[in-house]
Amino acid sequence: MPARDETGMTQQLPATDDLEQIAARVDAAVAAVAGLEPAAQTVALELKQAIEAFHKLALTTMVRHLKHDPRGKELLLELVADPAVYAMLLMHGIVRADPITRARRVLDSARPYMQSHGGDAELIDVRDGVAYLRLHGSCNGCSLSAFTLRKHVEEVLLREVPEITRLEVVNDQPAPAMLRAEAQTHPDPAKGWVQGPAVTAVPPGQMISFTTDQTSVLIVNLENRLSAYRNACAHQGRPLDGGVLDPANGTLTCPWHGFCFDVTSGECLTAPQAQLEPFPLRVVDGMIWVRPL
């Protein structure tokens, strides 16, 4: 939209660079500062920190006012869907990734160390302060090296993700992505458990929906890890079963407005804090059971 200058005449605003171009410019500027003389480098870094502090103050004020207005909340959700806006808010700590996302990042940073010792770890879920992990290679077993690698993973997770208070290792076998305390008991219909499709009806890399008395349920199979969600996009509640499942990236894209979700955690990658609603899931005698909440 054209802007008006102080004379009232309209002027055309310059086209905005895309996010990748701007990020490249920032990286180049930071690299250039690193090559300055110490005195000049100190001044440049102080200027950068002062500008960032100013931006954070203004952004925090804007977000606070938007959150306090019902109309603003809806607008804020739309704004955060923009990658540039999300990146800016995330950089200033105004929005924060959920514990599962941060735990995965921690594991990614620890993965080179684990793999150099012939091991690896896969995050299944974070729930009620417990991180559920599936261990591979040298991380799995009773040897001293396995204990050392597990201890390393535990230390970095507890340090970097305060919401995690302990780790629990699950068997290195196909399993539901969402683990529950009643995992060893038979599902009881009197407690809300509903029998769904057979496991064979949902091959790896595919999804299926079915309807219960309460709601529509979406079952997703990603590398033999089953997840159950309410079949409703966190954006506007429209069904997701017509969306695009990308097994390579572990994502599900809503067919209505393009919101993208991590299918193992339900986290919305398009807009933070817009989470899919997960359901407890059990597999008994080849049949999938869920408990709509």
KOLDO-313082 format. One record per residue (C-alpha): x negated, y negated, z negated; residue in one letter; residue number from 1. Coordinates in steps of 0.02 Angstrom, whole numbers, plus 50000, padded with zeros to 5 digits. Layout:
BEGIN
NODE	east	north	up	residu	num
NODE	X	Y	Z	A	NUM;
...
//
This chain:
BEGIN
NODE	east	north	up	residu	num
NODE	50000	50000	50000	M	1;
NODE	49926	49828	50048	P	2;
NODE	49870	49720	49902	A	3;
NODE	49888	49530	49884	R	4;
NODE	49742	49417	49843	D	5;
NODE	49750	49258	49740	E	6;
NODE	49816	49159	49890	T	7;
NODE	49964	49278	49910	G	8;
NODE	49898	49345	50076	M	9;
NODE	49900	49532	50099	T	10;
NODE	49737	49625	50119	Q	11;
NODE	49702	49805	50167	Q	12;
NODE	49622	49907	50029	L	13;
NODE	49473	50013	50082	P	14;
NODE	49503	50199	50103	A	15;
NODE	49461	50298	49947	T	16;
NODE	49321	50425	49963	D	17;
NODE	49369	50603	49925	D	18;
NODE	49319	50683	49761	L	19;
NODE	49172	50781	49833	E	20;
NODE	49095	50626	49912	Q	21;
NODE	49112	50527	49752	I	22;
NODE	49038	50669	49650	A	23;
NODE	48892	50676	49771	A	24;
NODE	48863	50489	49750	R	25;
NODE	48865	50506	49561	V	26;
NODE	48741	50651	49567	D	27;
NODE	48626	50551	49681	A	28;
NODE	48633	50400	49566	A	29;
NODE	48595	50507	49411	V	30;
NODE	48448	50586	49502	A	31;
NODE	48383	50414	49550	A	32;
NODE	48395	50353	49370	V	33;
NODE	48292	50503	49315	A	34;
NODE	48152	50442	49426	G	35;
NODE	48146	50265	49354	L	36;
NODE	48017	50197	49235	E	37;
NODE	48064	50231	49052	P	38;
NODE	48118	50053	49015	A	39;
NODE	48227	50041	49171	A	40;
NODE	48296	50214	49138	Q	41;
NODE	48349	50163	48962	T	42;
NODE	48443	50011	49030	V	43;
NODE	48528	50113	49166	A	44;
NODE	48584	50248	49045	L	45;
NODE	48649	50118	48922	E	46;
NODE	48750	50037	49062	L	47;
NODE	48820	50208	49110	K	48;
NODE	48869	50247	48931	Q	49;
NODE	48949	50076	48906	A	50;
NODE	49054	50094	49065	I	51;
NODE	49107	50270	49016	E	52;
NODE	49158	50211	48842	A	53;
NODE	49261	50070	48920	F	54;
NODE	49346	50192	49039	H	55;
NODE	49383	50315	48898	K	56;
NODE	49462	50180	48791	L	57;
NODE	49574	50123	48933	A	58;
NODE	49620	50299	48988	L	59;
NODE	49659	50354	48810	T	60;
NODE	49775	50205	48787	T	61;
NODE	49864	50242	48951	M	62;
NODE	49888	50426	48910	V	63;
NODE	49949	50388	48734	R	64;
NODE	50083	50269	48799	H	65;
NODE	50136	50391	48936	L	66;
NODE	50156	50532	48809	K	67;
NODE	50270	50426	48700	H	68;
NODE	50392	50392	48842	D	69;
NODE	50501	50534	48911	P	70;
NODE	50479	50463	49086	R	71;
NODE	50293	50446	49057	G	72;
NODE	50272	50629	49011	K	73;
NODE	50339	50684	49180	E	74;
NODE	50231	50557	49269	L	75;
NODE	50077	50610	49170	L	76;
NODE	50104	50792	49224	L	77;
NODE	50110	50736	49406	E	78;
NODE	49954	50630	49386	L	79;
NODE	49853	50768	49304	V	80;
NODE	49895	50881	49450	A	81;
NODE	49777	50773	49552	D	82;
NODE	49600	50849	49543	P	83;
NODE	49516	50679	49527	A	84;
NODE	49628	50625	49382	V	85;
NODE	49607	50793	49295	Y	86;
NODE	49418	50787	49315	A	87;
NODE	49411	50611	49243	M	88;
NODE	49520	50654	49092	L	89;
NODE	49423	50815	49062	L	90;
NODE	49256	50724	49072	M	91;
NODE	49310	50602	48935	H	92;
NODE	49382	50740	48825	G	93;
NODE	49560	50673	48841	I	94;
NODE	49620	50842	48903	V	95;
NODE	49538	51003	48849	R	96;
NODE	49535	51172	48932	A	97;
NODE	49622	51310	48835	D	98;
NODE	49519	51437	48732	P	99;
NODE	49528	51572	48867	I	100;
NODE	49455	51456	48999	T	101;
NODE	49318	51394	48883	R	102;
NODE	49277	51573	48828	A	103;
NODE	49260	51625	49009	R	104;
NODE	49140	51481	49040	R	105;
NODE	49037	51533	48889	V	106;
NODE	49028	51712	48954	L	107;
NODE	48978	51648	49126	D	108;
NODE	48833	51554	49047	S	109;
NODE	48782	51709	48948	A	110;
NODE	48803	51828	49095	R	111;
NODE	48627	51807	49169	P	112;
NODE	48553	51860	49002	Y	113;
NODE	48669	52010	48987	M	114;
NODE	48641	52065	49167	Q	115;
NODE	48453	52050	49148	S	116;
NODE	48471	52186	49015	H	117;
NODE	48587	52292	49121	G	118;
NODE	48749	52242	49035	G	119;
NODE	48902	52133	49060	D	120;
NODE	49060	52079	48968	A	121;
NODE	49235	52043	49032	E	122;
NODE	49358	51934	48936	L	123;
NODE	49531	52014	48929	I	124;
NODE	49624	51894	48816	D	125;
NODE	49610	51771	48672	V	126;
NODE	49754	51783	48550	R	127;
NODE	49777	51737	48367	D	128;
NODE	49592	51695	48350	G	129;
NODE	49535	51862	48421	V	130;
NODE	49436	51878	48583	A	131;
NODE	49467	52045	48669	Y	132;
NODE	49320	52101	48775	L	133;
NODE	49285	52246	48891	R	134;
NODE	49100	52289	48892	L	135;
NODE	49001	52364	49036	H	136;
NODE	48831	52444	49057	G	137;
NODE	48705	52417	48920	S	138;
NODE	48828	52313	48818	C	139;
NODE	48937	52467	48794	N	140;
NODE	48878	52603	48675	G	141;
NODE	48795	52630	48508	C	142;
NODE	48613	52597	48550	S	143;
NODE	48511	52456	48474	L	144;
NODE	48508	52364	48641	S	145;
NODE	48699	52374	48653	A	146;
NODE	48716	52307	48476	F	147;
NODE	48595	52165	48516	T	148;
NODE	48689	52114	48673	L	149;
NODE	48858	52120	48586	R	150;
NODE	48788	52015	48444	K	151;
NODE	48725	51887	48569	H	152;
NODE	48897	51876	48652	V	153;
NODE	48983	51861	48483	E	154;
NODE	48868	51722	48424	E	155;
NODE	48890	51613	48578	V	156;
NODE	49079	51636	48582	L	157;
NODE	49104	51596	48397	L	158;
NODE	48990	51445	48411	R	159;
NODE	49060	51371	48572	E	160;
NODE	49245	51413	48550	V	161;
NODE	49296	51373	48370	P	162;
NODE	49470	51446	48397	E	163;
NODE	49390	51619	48408	I	164;
NODE	49357	51697	48237	T	165;
NODE	49312	51874	48287	R	166;
NODE	49287	51992	48435	L	167;
NODE	49371	52156	48472	E	168;
NODE	49304	52277	48603	V	169;
NODE	49430	52374	48708	V	170;
NODE	49398	52532	48806	N	171;
NODE	49322	52512	48978	D	172;
NODE	49480	52579	49059	Q	173;
NODE	49628	52499	49151	P	174;
NODE	49738	52414	49023	A	175;
NODE	49868	52279	49000	P	176;
NODE	49790	52106	49008	A	177;
NODE	49892	52048	48858	M	178;
NODE	49851	52154	48706	L	179;
NODE	49965	52163	48556	R	180;
NODE	49953	52230	48379	A	181;
NODE	50086	52361	48416	E	182;
NODE	49986	52430	48563	A	183;
NODE	49973	52603	48484	Q	184;
NODE	50159	52623	48448	T	185;
NODE	50296	52681	48566	H	186;
NODE	50401	52536	48633	P	187;
NODE	50566	52526	48539	D	188;
NODE	50716	52458	48638	P	189;
NODE	50792	52406	48473	A	190;
NODE	50648	52284	48454	K	191;
NODE	50675	52207	48625	G	192;
NODE	50566	52320	48734	W	193;
NODE	50633	52349	48910	V	194;
NODE	50575	52482	49032	Q	195;
NODE	50518	52411	49198	G	196;
NODE	50447	52490	49356	P	197;
NODE	50323	52633	49367	A	198;
NODE	50139	52586	49369	V	199;
NODE	50127	52659	49544	T	200;
NODE	50252	52529	49604	A	201;
NODE	50125	52391	49571	V	202;
NODE	49961	52436	49658	P	203;
NODE	49804	52333	49621	P	204;
NODE	49813	52162	49704	G	205;
NODE	50003	52160	49710	Q	206;
NODE	50148	52099	49605	M	207;
NODE	50331	52143	49580	I	208;
NODE	50478	52064	49492	S	209;
NODE	50627	52143	49405	F	210;
NODE	50775	52076	49308	T	211;
NODE	50823	52115	49129	T	212;
NODE	50979	52061	49034	D	213;
NODE	50884	51907	48975	Q	214;
NODE	50775	51850	49119	T	215;
NODE	50673	51891	49274	S	216;
NODE	50502	51968	49241	V	217;
NODE	50349	51959	49352	L	218;
NODE	50220	52100	49342	I	219;
NODE	50048	52068	49417	V	220;
NODE	49911	52198	49442	N	221;
NODE	49738	52124	49458	L	222;
NODE	49602	52258	49467	E	223;
NODE	49710	52379	49365	N	224;
NODE	49742	52247	49233	R	225;
NODE	49928	52221	49213	L	226;
NODE	50005	52056	49158	S	227;
NODE	50188	52014	49128	A	228;
NODE	50259	51839	49139	Y	229;
NODE	50427	51756	49146	R	230;
NODE	50460	51742	49333	N	231;
NODE	50467	51553	49325	A	232;
NODE	50340	51422	49375	C	233;
NODE	50287	51311	49229	A	234;
NODE	50315	51160	49340	H	235;
NODE	50502	51168	49380	Q	236;
NODE	50551	51344	49328	G	237;
NODE	50572	51412	49504	R	238;
NODE	50531	51597	49538	P	239;
NODE	50352	51645	49575	L	240;
NODE	50377	51815	49657	D	241;
NODE	50371	51735	49830	G	242;
NODE	50204	51653	49794	G	243;
NODE	50030	51693	49859	V	244;
NODE	49927	51812	49752	L	245;
NODE	49739	51797	49783	D	246;
NODE	49655	51949	49703	P	247;
NODE	49480	51887	49747	A	248;
NODE	49502	51728	49645	N	249;
NODE	49628	51799	49521	G	250;
NODE	49755	51663	49559	T	251;
NODE	49940	51650	49598	L	252;
NODE	50004	51498	49694	T	253;
NODE	50185	51445	49674	C	254;
NODE	50279	51445	49841	P	255;
NODE	50377	51288	49798	W	256;
NODE	50253	51151	49754	H	257;
NODE	50084	51237	49763	G	258;
NODE	50045	51246	49576	F	259;
NODE	49904	51372	49551	C	260;
NODE	49891	51490	49401	F	261;
NODE	49759	51608	49331	D	262;
NODE	49852	51775	49334	V	263;
NODE	49756	51851	49188	T	264;
NODE	49783	51707	49066	S	265;
NODE	49934	51616	49137	G	266;
NODE	49837	51453	49132	E	267;
NODE	49890	51324	49260	C	268;
NODE	49736	51272	49358	L	269;
NODE	49830	51128	49440	T	270;
NODE	49894	51042	49283	A	271;
NODE	49824	51076	49109	P	272;
NODE	49942	51130	48970	Q	273;
NODE	50069	51196	49098	A	274;
NODE	50055	51379	49048	Q	275;
NODE	50153	51527	49115	L	276;
NODE	50253	51615	48980	E	277;
NODE	50175	51788	48949	P	278;
NODE	50269	51941	48888	F	279;
NODE	50197	52087	48788	P	280;
NODE	50167	52235	48905	L	281;
NODE	50143	52421	48873	R	282;
NODE	50111	52569	48987	V	283;
NODE	50186	52733	48925	V	284;
NODE	50192	52894	49027	D	285;
NODE	50162	52799	49187	G	286;
NODE	50302	52673	49156	M	287;
NODE	50284	52487	49122	I	288;
NODE	50374	52418	48969	W	289;
NODE	50391	52232	48930	V	290;
NODE	50468	52134	48788	R	291;
NODE	50547	51972	48849	P	292;
NODE	50534	51843	48711	L	293;
//
